[in-house]
Amino acid sequence: MPKATETLLEIDLTALGDNYRYLTSKIAPKTKMLAVVKAYGYGSDSVAVAKELVALGIDYFAVAYAWEGEVLRDGAIETPILVLHPLPANFDLIVRRCMEPSIYSRKMLTDFIAFAEKQQQKEYPIHLKFNTGLNRLGFGKEDLEFIVEKLSETASVKVRSMFSHLAATEDKEQRTFTLRQIEAFRNHSEAVIQGIGYRPLLHTLNTSGILNYPEAQFDMVRSGIGLYGFGNDPKERTHLTPVATLKTVISQIHELPEGANVGYNMGHTTSKAGRTATLPIGHADGISRAYGKGKGWVNIHGKKAPIVGNVCMDMIMVDVTNIECKEGDEVIVFGNNPTAEELAAAIGSIPYELLTAISQRIKRVVYRK
Ligand SMILES: *Cc1c(COP(=O)(O)O)cnc(C)c1O
């Protein structure tokens, strides 16, 4: 890529392909791969990412909300799309754009069947979500009989898959809990299969699950963060490459005497004479105020330039006293150094949050190496 001359999020499709191949190398050849492209593809560009994954042979996509799937359909993505968190208000959009709802409660099942019947649908694909310990969304054991009965009364829907989400696949200390979740998932699914008389796809692993629980791959796995280059595990990190690089430039450099204030509310006062660089990126772009006052930093010519003072809406100021640089020079906010994971850790956060916070105001540039 040429040097950045403005704030850009670069999206490396070659890295995406490498991550995809690494993750698929960890699953059995017959196991399907679902790519999670919610939240703009973890803050990148969901259509560009989805197109690349289609070319690589992806089996399924998942989004959180129906309109995120609509963006994929508008982008000519024809692969099945699982909507993880639909609401009855979204049924019309889901069916109109041939998306497939996750059904997680008695009310959802009842309402969706009523909707499908009214539309005279036949065997419309749905996905049953089981709560096995995360206590977020999903049917419990006490709902299984209801599900089977409800499904036996209609031909308007057909269960395409059954799934569950695990609470702590990245945490080896929670292995007992995770294995209990997997066991509950197996039991719930088998009970429903007995009742409905056919076998939908089963899936329960996210990225860390793929890497830590190979015995629980079932028919499909769901990867998000791994595709974007993060593994929640130092050992796996070396096999994955960050897809997104956030770059900006130096707008202005200030030579400051000792005792000068920098930014709003005297957020920083220089302890000695030095230099700051002002960068065109701020909290409206996804750089939280929590990174201010020295917690966060950027990379300028390979050197660490700490953020000084408070993060403004459209700007940050960084200390470049010991860095040779000039106005117009390129700045790396995150990418390979620092990674989004390292930067997020500086404020007790995780790459998921930093990546998905990058606002739509920042231009996306997609490239291959
Ligand atoms: C977001 C999400 C995933 C992806 O998890 P990663 O840790 O990013 O791989 C998988 N399944 C469900 C239900 C999710 O909500």
The ligand as an SDF file (V2000), in Angstrom:
LIG
                    3D

 15 15  0  0  0  0  0  0  0  0999 V2000
  -20.1210  -13.1250   17.5300 C   0  0  0  0  0  0  0  0  0  0  0  0
  -20.4690  -14.5790   17.5980 C   0  0  0  0  0  0  0  0  0  0  0  0
  -19.5610  -15.5640   17.1510 C   0  0  0  0  0  0  0  0  0  0  0  0
  -18.1450  -15.2710   16.7210 C   0  0  0  0  0  0  0  0  0  0  0  0
  -17.2620  -15.3560   17.8300 O   0  0  0  0  0  0  0  0  0  0  0  0
  -15.6860  -15.1130   17.6600 P   0  0  0  0  0  0  0  0  0  0  0  0
  -15.1620  -15.2090   19.0380 O   0  0  0  0  0  0  0  0  0  0  0  0
  -15.5300  -13.7530   17.0790 O   0  0  0  0  0  0  0  0  0  0  0  0
  -15.1800  -16.1800   16.7500 O   0  0  0  0  0  0  0  0  0  0  0  0
  -20.0090  -16.8770   17.1040 C   0  0  0  0  0  0  0  0  0  0  0  0
  -21.2560  -17.2060   17.5160 N   0  0  0  0  0  0  0  0  0  0  0  0
  -22.1350  -16.2920   17.9920 C   0  0  0  0  0  0  0  0  0  0  0  0
  -23.4750  -16.7310   18.4560 C   0  0  0  0  0  0  0  0  0  0  0  0
  -21.7600  -14.9600   18.0710 C   0  0  0  0  0  0  0  0  0  0  0  0
  -22.6220  -14.0510   18.5570 O   0  0  0  0  0  0  0  0  0  0  0  0
  1  2  1  0
  2  3  1  0
  2 14  2  0
  3  4  1  0
  3 10  2  0
  4  5  1  0
  5  6  1  0
  6  7  2  0
  6  8  1  0
  6  9  1  0
 10 11  1  0
 11 12  2  0
 12 13  1  0
 12 14  1  0
 14 15  1  0
M  END
$$$$
